[in-house]
Amino acid sequence: MIALLDALLAQTPAAEVSGPAQINLVQAIVLGIVQGLTEFLPISSSAHLKVVPIALGWGDPGVAYTAVIQLGSIVAVLWYFWKDLTTITLGAVDAVMRRDYKSQEFQLALGFVLGTIPLVFFGLLIKALVPDFDKSPLRSLTSIAIASIVMSLLLATAEKIGKRNRTYEKLTVKDGILMGLAQAIALIPGCSRSGSTLTAGLFMGLERPAAARFSFLLGIPAITLAGLVELKSDLAQGIGGSGVAALIVGTISAFVFSYLSIAWLMKFLQTQKTWIFVLYRLAFGVAILTALAGGGLRNM
């Protein structure tokens, strides 16, 4: 989600968007797999898209490339939740026509709109305060590790004390706003958009599947904005043939594995708790700090 920072103002210098031209097709497939598997699981795609290529010796692909291949993820979530989106959109329009502003569809639609505002606002704020955010300490491996550990502890707390007595049908505009504020936390790499919103949903008493479903739908505007603006920027700056191929392959790979991860997570949360993600995020953060301390990774 941190890719949204550059997308919001589209001011990334040409030298900073050269990542796609340096990525070959095999790397593009791998990065697409990483993006697809981590975008919707509560483990942070931005963290993995930086850590994995660095650990493999490929270097940091940068926010521009990762923002573009997120389009594969957005197509996947649109496809998976197409029926939900159609129902909400048509229902909201009908509610406006009938002035029935208490209808479930209108409440959800308004919640999506208002829930996106915090992410845009804080994204613009960070962009203004930290112009070179792509290379700031907040994107360092140390920061990612710490964020992963902190978010694992928050998810554990939410899993432990959350009442989980509210279904998807009981969502309100207030839920959209609160989850939108939680989504803004994902501007810090390592926090995870899906992780922060799922955690917030559990704290708000939502059932796990309901929290995940709303989290996925809420993320559509932000991910789409980031991907489309960065794609326009890349095309305007004339990426080479290999760059175009890497973008296409990475996006397709991200789409396939995003769809699979969404389907798996929705089924998983029907019967299982989130402890596996708590433990993974904790181990992920500790592993990064250990590698940094031992010299296995450089704090980029």
GULUMLO-808137 format. One line per 10 residues: number of its first residue (from 1); for each residue z, y, x of C-alpha. Coordinates in steps of 0.1 Angstrom, whole numbers, padded with zeros to 4 digits. Layout:
residues N
NUM) Z Y X  ...
end
This chain:
residues 300
1) 0000 0000 0000  0004 0024 0029  -0034 0026 0030  -0030 0048 -0001  -0017 0076 0022  -0051 0081 0039  -0069 0075 0006  -0050 0103 -0012  -0065 0130 0009  -0093 0112 0027
11) -0087 0131 0059  -0087 0102 0084  -0107 0112 0115  -0137 0091 0124  -0120 0077 0155  -0093 0062 0133  -0116 0043 0109  -0135 0024 0136  -0115 -0007 0129  -0141 -0025 0107
21) -0168 -0022 0134  -0145 -0041 0158  -0138 -0070 0135  -0160 -0101 0136  -0167 -0124 0107  -0141 -0150 0116  -0114 -0123 0119  -0126 -0108 0086  -0121 -0142 0068  -0087 -0146 0083
31) -0076 -0110 0074  -0090 -0116 0039  -0069 -0147 0035  -0038 -0128 0048  -0045 -0099 0024  -0051 -0123 -0005  -0020 -0143 0000  0004 -0114 0007  -0008 -0086 -0016  0008 -0101 -0047
41) 0035 -0122 -0032  0067 -0102 -0026  0063 -0103 0012  0043 -0072 0021  0005 -0073 0027  0006 -0042 0049  0032 -0058 0072  0012 -0090 0076  -0021 -0073 0080  -0006 -0055 0110
51) 0016 -0082 0125  -0009 -0111 0122  -0039 -0096 0140  -0016 -0081 0167  0001 -0115 0172  -0034 -0131 0175  -0044 -0105 0201  -0070 -0087 0179  -0052 -0054 0177  -0043 -0034 0146
61) -0072 -0032 0122  -0059 0001 0108  -0053 0013 0073  -0090 0021 0065  -0102 -0015 0068  -0072 -0030 0050  -0076 -0005 0022  -0112 -0015 0016  -0106 -0053 0015  -0078 -0046 -0010
71) -0107 -0042 -0034  -0110 -0079 -0034  -0074 -0081 -0045  -0080 -0056 -0073  -0110 -0075 -0086  -0088 -0106 -0087  -0060 -0090 -0106  -0085 -0075 -0131  -0101 -0108 -0136  -0068 -0127 -0141
81) -0053 -0101 -0164  -0085 -0090 -0182  -0072 -0101 -0216  -0040 -0082 -0211  -0058 -0050 -0200  -0082 -0052 -0229  -0054 -0057 -0254  -0034 -0028 -0239  -0063 -0004 -0237  -0077 -0010 -0272
91) -0042 -0011 -0286  -0033 0022 -0270  -0064 0039 -0283  -0058 0026 -0318  -0021 0037 -0316  -0033 0073 -0306  -0057 0073 -0335  -0029 0062 -0359  -0003 0084 -0341  0018 0053 -0337
101) 0034 0062 -0304  0060 0035 -0306  0035 0007 -0305  0039 -0018 -0276  0004 -0012 -0263  0009 0026 -0262  0043 0023 -0245  0028 0000 -0218  -0003 0022 -0212  0019 0053 -0209
111) 0042 0034 -0186  0013 0025 -0163  0002 0062 -0161  0037 0076 -0155  0046 0048 -0132  0017 0056 -0109  0027 0093 -0105  0056 0087 -0081  0034 0067 -0057  0008 0095 -0056
121) 0034 0123 -0053  0053 0107 -0024  0021 0096 -0008  0009 0131 -0007  0043 0143 0005  0044 0119 0034  0007 0127 0042  0016 0164 0044  0048 0158 0065  0034 0131 0088
131) -0003 0139 0093  -0009 0110 0118  0010 0085 0097  -0013 0056 0109  0003 0059 0143  0038 0070 0133  0070 0051 0142  0072 0042 0105  0043 0018 0110  0058 0003 0142
141) 0066 -0034 0142  0103 -0025 0145  0102 -0005 0113  0083 -0033 0095  0109 -0059 0106  0138 -0037 0095  0121 -0030 0061  0114 -0067 0056  0151 -0076 0062  0164 -0048 0040
151) 0141 -0057 0011  0150 -0094 0014  0187 -0084 0010  0178 -0062 -0021  0158 -0090 -0036  0187 -0114 -0031  0210 -0090 -0048  0187 -0086 -0077  0183 -0123 -0080  0220 -0128 -0080
161) 0231 -0101 -0104  0200 -0096 -0126  0206 -0106 -0162  0169 -0116 -0169  0174 -0113 -0207  0144 -0091 -0214  0108 -0103 -0220  0075 -0087 -0214  0073 -0077 -0250  0104 -0055 -0246
171) 0090 -0033 -0219  0092 0005 -0225  0079 0037 -0209  0112 0040 -0191  0106 0007 -0174  0072 0019 -0162  0088 0050 -0147  0116 0031 -0130  0093 0005 -0116  0069 0032 -0105
181) 0097 0048 -0085  0103 0014 -0069  0066 0010 -0062  0066 0043 -0042  0090 0026 -0017  0061 0004 -0007  0046 0034 0011  0068 0023 0039  0051 -0007 0056  0071 -0039 0053
191) 0087 -0030 0019  0060 -0046 -0002  0047 -0031 -0034  0050 -0064 -0053  0084 -0070 -0037  0099 -0036 -0045  0086 -0037 -0081  0097 -0073 -0087  0131 -0065 -0073  0133 -0034 -0096
201) 0123 -0055 -0125  0151 -0081 -0119  0176 -0053 -0115  0164 -0039 -0149  0171 -0073 -0165  0136 -0085 -0169  0127 -0122 -0168  0110 -0131 -0136  0075 -0137 -0151  0077 -0105 -0170
211) 0087 -0085 -0139  0058 -0100 -0119  0033 -0095 -0147  0042 -0058 -0151  0042 -0054 -0113  0006 -0067 -0110  -0007 -0045 -0138  0011 -0014 -0125  -0004 -0018 -0091  -0040 -0017 -0103
221) -0045 0021 -0102  -0030 0026 -0067  -0048 -0003 -0051  -0081 0008 -0067  -0077 0044 -0056  -0070 0034 -0020  -0099 0010 -0017  -0126 0032 -0033  -0117 0063 -0013  -0116 0045 0020
231) -0148 0026 0012  -0165 0060 0005  -0151 0073 0038  -0164 0043 0057  -0198 0044 0042  -0201 0082 0048  -0193 0077 0085  -0220 0051 0089  -0203 0019 0099  -0226 -0005 0117
241) -0242 -0037 0104  -0214 -0059 0117  -0189 -0035 0101  -0206 -0039 0067  -0207 -0077 0070  -0170 -0078 0080  -0161 -0056 0051  -0180 -0078 0026  -0167 -0111 0040  -0131 -0098 0042
251) -0133 -0085 0006  -0146 -0118 -0007  -0120 -0137 0012  -0093 -0114 -0002  -0106 -0119 -0037  -0105 -0157 -0036  -0070 -0159 -0021  -0056 -0131 -0042  -0066 -0149 -0074  -0051 -0181 -0062
261) -0018 -0164 -0052  -0015 -0146 -0085  -0021 -0178 -0105  0004 -0197 -0083  0031 -0170 -0084  0029 -0167 -0122  0033 -0204 -0126  0060 -0206 -0099  0082 -0179 -0115  0082 -0197 -0148
271) 0106 -0223 -0135  0117 -0211 -0100  0139 -0184 -0085  0128 -0160 -0058  0150 -0173 -0030  0120 -0187 -0011  0108 -0151 -0007  0142 -0138 0003  0145 -0164 0031  0109 -0159 0042
281) 0112 -0121 0044  0145 -0124 0063  0130 -0149 0087  0098 -0127 0091  0118 -0097 0101  0141 -0115 0124  0111 -0132 0141  0095 -0099 0148  0126 -0084 0162  0131 -0115 0184
291) 0095 -0114 0196  0099 -0077 0204  0131 -0082 0223  0116 -0111 0243  0084 -0093 0251  0062 -0116 0230  0051 -0086 0210  0045 -0050 0218  0060 -0024 0195  0028 -0009 0182
end
